[in-house]
Amino acid sequence: MDWLDRMNNAMDYIEHNLTEKISYDKIAQIACCSTYHFQRMFPFITDVSLSEYIRRRRLTLAAFELQTRDVKVIDVAFKYGYESPEAFSRAFKNLHGVTPMSARDKGVSLKAYPKMTFSVSIKGDVEMDYRIEQRESFEMFGVYGMISKGMEQAFQEVPQFRLKCDEDGSVDLMNNLLGRFHDTLLHAAIYDHTETAFKYMICYNLPKGLEIPERFTKLSVPELTWVIFSVPQCEFQNLWKRIYSEWFPTSDYEQVDGPGFEMYYGMGGHGLGEIWLPVKKK
């Protein structure tokens, strides 16, 4: 069974259980990968988090039922996993722009999110340079911000956060502590994922014996195996998507729990980049 079949079977499981409790572990098992890897991979491929996709599908079916059947709002709310009509009404209005009761009005406009399926797309015409390395544990230090899990939001929020760190003096202070020129590029760590957000840290390797001010946070990284991708001209956004949609589906590796890194080398405006992800063989 190939990757496309496994992913479509996982989508079938979700679709058949929209009125039941959905197990992320079961979804990952069907896709033949770890839960952690599936949850990291899914938004890069689809541009929506797994939890948000499930929410949209449930509220789409709920809208269909309210429009076409004589059902009570409270019954539809409980059917699609909401603990109260109030919670259901808030979620319904956030997605559709109207209340559940208004869904029955003639001419009302609602949103429908169809079931996702995966199909063959012709890609891979541009090579991806990578290497596999085993690294001992190390420590990083820096400042972090919370970034939204949705890829479109994340790709907007990350540059804003990096600009903030430039403007508030965090980058200059880190380079001063490290004895480097003020416009020397720093790295970024991506870690502590939740269903809605993750931490994005502007950081650098912590030299032994260096005392850091309280405004900075330490990040301890255990010994791990890494897949490391070269990023020409630091075009990170495009390569992130290609890693999850092209490299992982055809490789013998999957991502494991641990921070990912965007490594920047050089001076401002003239940098080279790498993406580091912790992996194991399937």
C-alpha beads as a LAMMPS data file, in Angstrom:
LAMMPS data file: protein, C-alpha beads

282 atoms
281 bonds

1 atom types
1 bond types

-500.0 500.0 xlo xhi
-500.0 500.0 ylo yhi
-500.0 500.0 zlo zhi

Masses

1 110.0

Atoms # bond

1 1 1 0.000 0.000 0.000
2 1 1 1.546 3.344 -1.028
3 1 1 1.489 6.706 0.703
4 1 1 -1.536 8.004 -1.202
5 1 1 -3.625 4.984 -0.205
6 1 1 -2.625 5.323 3.441
7 1 1 -3.474 9.028 3.554
8 1 1 -6.832 8.538 1.840
9 1 1 -7.658 5.676 4.218
10 1 1 -6.866 8.019 7.121
11 1 1 -9.256 10.601 5.652
12 1 1 -11.916 7.879 5.324
13 1 1 -11.515 7.038 9.011
14 1 1 -12.049 10.691 9.938
15 1 1 -15.097 10.950 7.682
16 1 1 -16.723 7.820 9.119
17 1 1 -16.214 9.032 12.692
18 1 1 -17.203 12.703 12.578
19 1 1 -20.025 12.026 15.031
20 1 1 -17.758 9.949 17.297
21 1 1 -14.564 10.550 19.250
22 1 1 -11.718 10.623 16.735
23 1 1 -8.407 9.108 17.804
24 1 1 -5.323 10.887 16.459
25 1 1 -3.359 7.748 17.283
26 1 1 -5.688 5.710 15.065
27 1 1 -5.365 8.212 12.205
28 1 1 -1.572 7.983 12.391
29 1 1 -1.697 4.188 12.623
30 1 1 -3.729 4.019 9.408
31 1 1 -1.213 6.360 7.746
32 1 1 1.621 4.110 9.015
33 1 1 3.480 6.785 10.928
34 1 1 3.736 8.183 14.437
35 1 1 1.068 10.515 15.809
36 1 1 3.673 13.234 16.242
37 1 1 4.845 12.955 12.633
38 1 1 1.294 12.942 11.222
39 1 1 0.301 16.056 13.157
40 1 1 3.446 17.894 11.980
41 1 1 3.071 16.730 8.375
42 1 1 -0.655 17.353 7.886
43 1 1 -0.747 21.176 7.991
44 1 1 2.239 21.529 5.669
45 1 1 0.505 19.373 3.056
46 1 1 -3.013 20.776 3.479
47 1 1 -2.460 24.315 4.869
48 1 1 -4.798 23.514 7.769
49 1 1 -4.186 21.766 11.086
50 1 1 -5.707 18.339 11.698
51 1 1 -7.970 19.629 14.474
52 1 1 -9.173 22.525 12.304
53 1 1 -9.940 20.183 9.382
54 1 1 -12.043 17.950 11.635
55 1 1 -13.823 20.992 13.074
56 1 1 -14.656 22.320 9.606
57 1 1 -15.980 18.977 8.419
58 1 1 -18.209 18.585 11.488
59 1 1 -19.628 22.090 11.175
60 1 1 -20.181 21.579 7.439
61 1 1 -22.288 18.469 8.093
62 1 1 -24.062 20.212 10.961
63 1 1 -25.086 23.024 8.612
64 1 1 -26.430 20.519 6.075
65 1 1 -28.555 18.872 8.761
66 1 1 -29.952 22.144 10.071
67 1 1 -30.905 23.211 6.552
68 1 1 -32.486 19.971 5.381
69 1 1 -33.917 18.267 8.465
70 1 1 -36.316 19.187 11.254
71 1 1 -33.792 18.760 14.071
72 1 1 -33.099 20.648 17.269
73 1 1 -29.925 22.693 17.541
74 1 1 -29.061 21.019 20.848
75 1 1 -29.289 17.559 19.251
76 1 1 -26.990 18.592 16.381
77 1 1 -24.571 20.158 18.859
78 1 1 -24.248 16.967 20.891
79 1 1 -24.103 14.815 17.753
80 1 1 -20.977 16.613 16.522
81 1 1 -19.158 16.581 19.843
82 1 1 -20.041 19.927 21.435
83 1 1 -20.703 19.901 25.170
84 1 1 -23.312 22.669 25.069
85 1 1 -25.500 24.535 22.549
86 1 1 -23.622 27.728 23.436
87 1 1 -20.227 26.266 22.485
88 1 1 -21.729 24.897 19.277
89 1 1 -23.323 28.268 18.415
90 1 1 -20.003 30.101 18.888
91 1 1 -18.111 27.642 16.711
92 1 1 -20.880 27.616 14.079
93 1 1 -20.958 31.421 13.850
94 1 1 -17.162 31.652 13.684
95 1 1 -17.156 29.374 10.642
96 1 1 -20.403 30.228 8.848
97 1 1 -20.932 33.817 9.959
98 1 1 -24.490 33.124 11.167
99 1 1 -26.072 31.361 14.145
100 1 1 -27.344 27.770 13.863
101 1 1 -30.954 29.001 13.973
102 1 1 -30.286 31.364 11.060
103 1 1 -28.995 28.456 8.959
104 1 1 -32.631 27.621 8.182
105 1 1 -33.403 31.070 6.747
106 1 1 -34.047 31.238 3.015
107 1 1 -31.129 32.587 1.016
108 1 1 -28.653 32.367 3.890
109 1 1 -25.016 31.897 2.818
110 1 1 -23.071 29.078 4.481
111 1 1 -19.637 27.542 4.012
112 1 1 -19.060 23.953 2.931
113 1 1 -15.660 22.309 3.381
114 1 1 -15.522 19.052 1.389
115 1 1 -13.778 15.884 2.454
116 1 1 -10.089 15.937 1.607
117 1 1 -8.578 13.381 -0.725
118 1 1 -4.989 12.983 -1.870
119 1 1 -4.010 12.427 -5.483
120 1 1 -0.893 12.277 -7.621
121 1 1 0.734 15.608 -8.457
122 1 1 3.744 15.906 -10.728
123 1 1 6.540 17.315 -8.545
124 1 1 10.179 16.647 -7.791
125 1 1 11.622 18.408 -10.850
126 1 1 13.862 20.456 -8.541
127 1 1 16.376 18.523 -6.441
128 1 1 16.485 18.718 -2.644
129 1 1 19.934 18.617 -1.029
130 1 1 19.948 16.841 2.334
131 1 1 22.112 14.789 4.672
132 1 1 21.495 12.582 7.722
133 1 1 23.594 13.311 10.825
134 1 1 23.777 12.053 14.413
135 1 1 24.425 14.865 16.882
136 1 1 25.143 14.845 20.601
137 1 1 22.994 16.916 22.949
138 1 1 23.443 20.701 22.928
139 1 1 21.880 23.852 24.371
140 1 1 20.457 26.927 22.664
141 1 1 19.370 30.260 24.126
142 1 1 17.162 33.039 22.847
143 1 1 13.726 34.672 22.928
144 1 1 10.532 33.020 21.741
145 1 1 7.023 33.937 20.665
146 1 1 3.859 31.876 20.214
147 1 1 3.019 31.325 16.546
148 1 1 -0.319 30.088 15.157
149 1 1 -0.335 26.500 13.876
150 1 1 -2.079 27.342 10.572
151 1 1 0.588 27.616 7.883
152 1 1 -0.781 30.782 6.259
153 1 1 -0.890 32.536 9.635
154 1 1 2.507 31.167 10.657
155 1 1 4.194 32.409 7.495
156 1 1 2.877 35.900 8.327
157 1 1 3.538 35.859 12.073
158 1 1 7.134 34.584 11.937
159 1 1 8.512 37.566 9.955
160 1 1 6.616 39.904 12.290
161 1 1 8.185 38.244 15.327
162 1 1 11.672 38.357 13.813
163 1 1 11.212 42.085 13.114
164 1 1 10.089 42.622 16.716
165 1 1 13.252 40.923 18.003
166 1 1 15.345 43.223 15.807
167 1 1 13.519 46.338 16.995
168 1 1 13.502 45.543 20.738
169 1 1 17.262 44.925 20.806
170 1 1 17.128 41.163 21.445
171 1 1 19.170 40.284 18.352
172 1 1 21.842 42.909 19.022
173 1 1 22.132 41.828 22.669
174 1 1 22.568 38.158 21.684
175 1 1 25.257 39.011 19.160
176 1 1 27.020 41.208 21.736
177 1 1 26.992 38.329 24.249
178 1 1 28.444 36.039 21.579
179 1 1 31.074 38.595 20.531
180 1 1 29.778 38.864 16.960
181 1 1 28.884 41.672 14.558
182 1 1 25.404 43.103 15.163
183 1 1 23.961 41.929 11.819
184 1 1 25.257 38.342 12.051
185 1 1 22.325 35.997 11.445
186 1 1 20.867 33.944 14.299
187 1 1 19.060 30.607 14.166
188 1 1 15.428 29.769 14.953
189 1 1 13.970 26.841 16.913
190 1 1 10.437 25.482 16.446
191 1 1 9.155 23.445 19.389
192 1 1 6.468 22.799 22.048
193 1 1 3.637 22.214 19.591
194 1 1 -0.004 22.337 20.746
195 1 1 -3.146 21.901 18.673
196 1 1 -3.253 25.633 17.924
197 1 1 0.268 27.054 18.238
198 1 1 3.997 26.452 18.683
199 1 1 7.005 28.292 20.086
200 1 1 9.340 30.009 17.631
201 1 1 12.644 31.007 19.234
202 1 1 15.282 33.322 17.788
203 1 1 18.319 31.533 19.180
204 1 1 21.930 30.434 18.988
205 1 1 24.154 27.746 20.493
206 1 1 24.872 28.481 24.148
207 1 1 28.666 28.510 24.774
208 1 1 29.779 26.755 27.946
209 1 1 30.138 29.126 30.868
210 1 1 28.236 32.012 29.239
211 1 1 25.898 33.734 31.685
212 1 1 22.747 34.990 29.947
213 1 1 20.298 37.680 31.119
214 1 1 16.884 36.654 32.465
215 1 1 15.120 37.888 29.322
216 1 1 16.519 34.863 27.450
217 1 1 15.309 31.262 27.617
218 1 1 17.440 28.112 27.445
219 1 1 16.449 25.212 25.190
220 1 1 18.060 21.809 25.871
221 1 1 18.246 19.542 22.816
222 1 1 18.890 15.812 23.415
223 1 1 21.050 13.553 21.295
224 1 1 19.112 12.950 18.065
225 1 1 19.392 11.902 14.450
226 1 1 18.751 14.828 12.096
227 1 1 17.823 15.247 8.468
228 1 1 19.390 18.497 7.337
229 1 1 18.228 20.286 4.166
230 1 1 20.150 23.044 2.406
231 1 1 18.072 26.177 1.764
232 1 1 19.342 28.278 -1.172
233 1 1 18.858 32.032 -0.633
234 1 1 17.110 31.191 2.687
235 1 1 13.796 30.448 0.903
236 1 1 12.425 28.561 3.899
237 1 1 8.677 28.705 3.250
238 1 1 8.766 26.835 -0.041
239 1 1 11.193 24.185 1.243
240 1 1 9.131 23.499 4.402
241 1 1 6.183 22.525 2.204
242 1 1 8.332 20.422 -0.127
243 1 1 9.868 18.492 2.775
244 1 1 6.480 17.273 3.982
245 1 1 4.758 16.839 0.623
246 1 1 7.697 15.374 -1.349
247 1 1 10.590 14.162 0.826
248 1 1 8.910 12.466 3.802
249 1 1 6.310 10.526 1.723
250 1 1 9.065 8.920 -0.353
251 1 1 11.798 8.499 2.276
252 1 1 12.390 5.785 4.872
253 1 1 12.239 8.344 7.694
254 1 1 9.603 9.993 9.839
255 1 1 9.806 12.946 12.203
256 1 1 10.141 12.325 15.943
257 1 1 9.390 14.480 18.962
258 1 1 11.899 17.278 19.351
259 1 1 12.613 20.802 18.147
260 1 1 13.099 21.680 14.516
261 1 1 15.526 24.386 13.435
262 1 1 15.931 27.010 10.773
263 1 1 19.688 27.590 10.722
264 1 1 20.906 30.888 9.270
265 1 1 24.573 31.424 8.403
266 1 1 26.350 34.617 7.368
267 1 1 25.553 38.308 7.580
268 1 1 22.228 40.042 7.011
269 1 1 21.231 40.012 3.333
270 1 1 23.911 37.465 2.394
271 1 1 22.894 34.359 4.308
272 1 1 22.692 30.664 3.652
273 1 1 20.195 28.429 5.388
274 1 1 19.421 24.893 6.576
275 1 1 16.356 23.174 8.000
276 1 1 17.031 20.583 10.729
277 1 1 14.381 18.017 11.680
278 1 1 14.766 15.131 14.178
279 1 1 13.972 11.798 12.519
280 1 1 14.085 8.038 12.852
281 1 1 13.870 5.229 10.346
282 1 1 10.376 3.849 9.859

Bonds

1 1 1 2
2 1 2 3
3 1 3 4
4 1 4 5
5 1 5 6
6 1 6 7
7 1 7 8
8 1 8 9
9 1 9 10
10 1 10 11
11 1 11 12
12 1 12 13
13 1 13 14
14 1 14 15
15 1 15 16
16 1 16 17
17 1 17 18
18 1 18 19
19 1 19 20
20 1 20 21
21 1 21 22
22 1 22 23
23 1 23 24
24 1 24 25
25 1 25 26
26 1 26 27
27 1 27 28
28 1 28 29
29 1 29 30
30 1 30 31
31 1 31 32
32 1 32 33
33 1 33 34
34 1 34 35
35 1 35 36
36 1 36 37
37 1 37 38
38 1 38 39
39 1 39 40
40 1 40 41
41 1 41 42
42 1 42 43
43 1 43 44
44 1 44 45
45 1 45 46
46 1 46 47
47 1 47 48
48 1 48 49
49 1 49 50
50 1 50 51
51 1 51 52
52 1 52 53
53 1 53 54
54 1 54 55
55 1 55 56
56 1 56 57
57 1 57 58
58 1 58 59
59 1 59 60
60 1 60 61
61 1 61 62
62 1 62 63
63 1 63 64
64 1 64 65
65 1 65 66
66 1 66 67
67 1 67 68
68 1 68 69
69 1 69 70
70 1 70 71
71 1 71 72
72 1 72 73
73 1 73 74
74 1 74 75
75 1 75 76
76 1 76 77
77 1 77 78
78 1 78 79
79 1 79 80
80 1 80 81
81 1 81 82
82 1 82 83
83 1 83 84
84 1 84 85
85 1 85 86
86 1 86 87
87 1 87 88
88 1 88 89
89 1 89 90
90 1 90 91
91 1 91 92
92 1 92 93
93 1 93 94
94 1 94 95
95 1 95 96
96 1 96 97
97 1 97 98
98 1 98 99
99 1 99 100
100 1 100 101
101 1 101 102
102 1 102 103
103 1 103 104
104 1 104 105
105 1 105 106
106 1 106 107
107 1 107 108
108 1 108 109
109 1 109 110
110 1 110 111
111 1 111 112
112 1 112 113
113 1 113 114
114 1 114 115
115 1 115 116
116 1 116 117
117 1 117 118
118 1 118 119
119 1 119 120
120 1 120 121
121 1 121 122
122 1 122 123
123 1 123 124
124 1 124 125
125 1 125 126
126 1 126 127
127 1 127 128
128 1 128 129
129 1 129 130
130 1 130 131
131 1 131 132
132 1 132 133
133 1 133 134
134 1 134 135
135 1 135 136
136 1 136 137
137 1 137 138
138 1 138 139
139 1 139 140
140 1 140 141
141 1 141 142
142 1 142 143
143 1 143 144
144 1 144 145
145 1 145 146
146 1 146 147
147 1 147 148
148 1 148 149
149 1 149 150
150 1 150 151
151 1 151 152
152 1 152 153
153 1 153 154
154 1 154 155
155 1 155 156
156 1 156 157
157 1 157 158
158 1 158 159
159 1 159 160
160 1 160 161
161 1 161 162
162 1 162 163
163 1 163 164
164 1 164 165
165 1 165 166
166 1 166 167
167 1 167 168
168 1 168 169
169 1 169 170
170 1 170 171
171 1 171 172
172 1 172 173
173 1 173 174
174 1 174 175
175 1 175 176
176 1 176 177
177 1 177 178
178 1 178 179
179 1 179 180
180 1 180 181
181 1 181 182
182 1 182 183
183 1 183 184
184 1 184 185
185 1 185 186
186 1 186 187
187 1 187 188
188 1 188 189
189 1 189 190
190 1 190 191
191 1 191 192
192 1 192 193
193 1 193 194
194 1 194 195
195 1 195 196
196 1 196 197
197 1 197 198
198 1 198 199
199 1 199 200
200 1 200 201
201 1 201 202
202 1 202 203
203 1 203 204
204 1 204 205
205 1 205 206
206 1 206 207
207 1 207 208
208 1 208 209
209 1 209 210
210 1 210 211
211 1 211 212
212 1 212 213
213 1 213 214
214 1 214 215
215 1 215 216
216 1 216 217
217 1 217 218
218 1 218 219
219 1 219 220
220 1 220 221
221 1 221 222
222 1 222 223
223 1 223 224
224 1 224 225
225 1 225 226
226 1 226 227
227 1 227 228
228 1 228 229
229 1 229 230
230 1 230 231
231 1 231 232
232 1 232 233
233 1 233 234
234 1 234 235
235 1 235 236
236 1 236 237
237 1 237 238
238 1 238 239
239 1 239 240
240 1 240 241
241 1 241 242
242 1 242 243
243 1 243 244
244 1 244 245
245 1 245 246
246 1 246 247
247 1 247 248
248 1 248 249
249 1 249 250
250 1 250 251
251 1 251 252
252 1 252 253
253 1 253 254
254 1 254 255
255 1 255 256
256 1 256 257
257 1 257 258
258 1 258 259
259 1 259 260
260 1 260 261
261 1 261 262
262 1 262 263
263 1 263 264
264 1 264 265
265 1 265 266
266 1 266 267
267 1 267 268
268 1 268 269
269 1 269 270
270 1 270 271
271 1 271 272
272 1 272 273
273 1 273 274
274 1 274 275
275 1 275 276
276 1 276 277
277 1 277 278
278 1 278 279
279 1 279 280
280 1 280 281
281 1 281 282
